[in-house]
Amino acid sequence: MKDIVILGGGSSICEGISLNIWDKLQKSNVEVWSLNYAFLTLPFKPAKQLWIDTRFFKENIEKLQELYLKGVSCCAKEHTLYRNIKEIKTYVTTREPKEFNNKVFIGRKGLCGFFALYLASMIEKADNIFLLGYDHGTINNSNKTHYYQDILKTQSTGVGQTKLYKDANGKVEKEVDDYELFIRPEITSKIWNVSLQSNIKAFDKISYEQFFSKLENK
């Protein structure tokens, strides 16, 4: 059985950190994937490091090289920048829902969270996928979009940008419905969203306590 934990950047991870999540993940048998700058907060190396933006790559070239040398698989959206870099596994992506079965779907807003979820479910075909920090915007009326925005000096362009996830009326944008595409017969992975307040409604939500209980049974 293959279980994958995808570490996004949502602020809901703050709760997990307060409950010693890093230690629990390190002691578990699950495979941990890190998205964007999340790897800089980990006390252990992830199995995969994923990103979409070339800016992220340019700002972290040396650190990504270190990860690769330690056995971490580096995965990115296809770009001419990586054409001659054999250490990076690239994928042809799409933002068009109708091309879901032909290319790696990254959502209409082009988010790394979709990129990782597609690889885990459609390519790796994991048995269980646990989504951490998949909030799709802020929760609990907070302006904090990412759990590491007060920790790291170098941050992605989406940090603190609540408008990226909400419309002019302050409601979660309709693109959140793109997650519904992952509920289809050909996807056999069970997808769990570890956040009871997440704006994503497509998947079953579980608390951190429930998540830790599942980790103990692995």
Secondary structure, DSSP 8 states (H G I E B T S, - for coil): --EEEEE--BTTHHHHHHTTHHHHHHTSSSEEEEEGGGGGG-SS--SEEEE--HHHHHHSHHHHHHHHHTT-EEEEE--GGGTT-TTEEEE-EES-GGGTTTSEE-TTTT-HHHHHHHIIIIIS--SEEEEES--SS--TT-S--BTTTTT-SS--TTTT-GGGTB-TTS-B-GGGGGGGGG-STT---EEEE--TT-S--SSEE--HHHHHHHHHT-
